[in-house]
Each structure stands twice: as structure tokens, then as C-alpha cells.
């Protein structure tokens, strides 16, 4: 199994698709949950080797860009630092 790794993590095609997929599931009024987003992304890209904090940053930046509030409610609960 190959690992999802890139110089710019947000540019990974599989990761981009997973992030987009999560945002399609967010109700129009938000807020975006970092914990839910990380669980959703890891379900779609289980070989992603980014730390949960890095994924939370990607999700938060994308959420803010799209005008959502962000709920920093955890990092997915899978123990990845």
C-alpha cells in the first residue's frame, strides 16, 4: 500500500478529494468539526501519513476560506500526533 505524502499535503489528489467530500457533507450553516473531518478524511484515505494536527490545519484553512465557523473539537481520536 502506498503512503499519501507530498511536499504540500493539501495538494495530494486523494487528500483533496477526501477534504472536498467532507465539505459536501457539512450543512450550509456549519460549523466545521475538525474531529469529524479528520475521521471522514482518514476513512477515505487510510494510508495518509499526515499527523492529525496537520489535517486539522488543512480543514480549518479550507473552512475559513469558504466562510464556515470552525469547531476545534479534537483531532480525530486515533492517537496520531
C-alpha positions in Angstrom: 0.0 0.0 0.0 1.4 3.4 -0.9 1.5 6.3 1.5 -0.1 9.6 0.7 2.8 12.0 1.1 3.6 15.3 -0.7 5.6 18.5 -0.2 2.3 20.3 0.0 -0.1 17.9 1.8 -3.2 19.8 0.7 -2.3 19.2 -2.9 -2.4 15.4 -2.7 -5.2 14.3 -5.1 -6.6 11.7 -2.7 -6.5 14.0 0.2 -8.1 16.9 -1.8 -10.9 14.6 -2.8 -11.4 13.5 0.8 -11.5 17.0 2.1 -13.9 18.1 -0.6 -16.1 15.1 0.2 -16.2 16.1 3.8 -17.2 19.7 3.0 -20.0 18.5 0.7 -21.4 16.7 3.8 -21.3 19.9 6.0 -24.7 21.6 6.4 -24.8 25.0 4.8 -24.6 26.7 8.2 -21.7 24.7 9.5 -19.7 24.8 11.8 -17.0 22.5 10.6 -15.8 20.0 13.2 -12.1 19.2 13.0 -12.6 15.8 14.7 -15.4 14.8 12.3 -13.4 16.0 9.3 -10.3 14.0 10.3 -12.4 10.8 10.9 -14.0 11.3 7.4 -10.7 12.0 5.7 -9.0 9.0 7.3 -11.9 6.8 6.3 -11.3 7.8 2.7 -7.5 8.0 2.8 -6.4 5.5 5.4 -2.8 5.5 4.2 -2.5 9.2 4.8 0.6 9.7 7.0 -0.1 13.3 8.0 -0.5 13.9 11.7 -4.0 14.8 12.9 -2.8 18.3 13.7 -1.7 18.8 10.1 -5.1 17.6 8.9 -6.9 19.8 11.3 -4.9 22.8 10.0 -5.8 21.9 6.4 -9.5 21.5 7.3 -9.5 24.8 9.3 -7.9 26.8 6.5 -10.4 25.4 3.9 -13.3 26.0 6.2 -12.3 29.6 6.9 -11.7 30.1 3.1 -15.3 29.0 2.5 -16.7 31.1 5.3 -17.5 28.4 7.8 -17.0 28.6 11.5 -14.6 26.0 12.8 -15.1 23.8 15.9 -11.6 22.8 17.1 -13.1 19.8 18.9 -10.3 17.3 18.7 -8.1 15.6 16.2 -10.0 12.5 15.3 -9.2 10.3 18.2 -6.9 7.8 16.5 -3.9 8.7 18.5 -1.9 10.2 15.7 0.0 13.2 17.0 
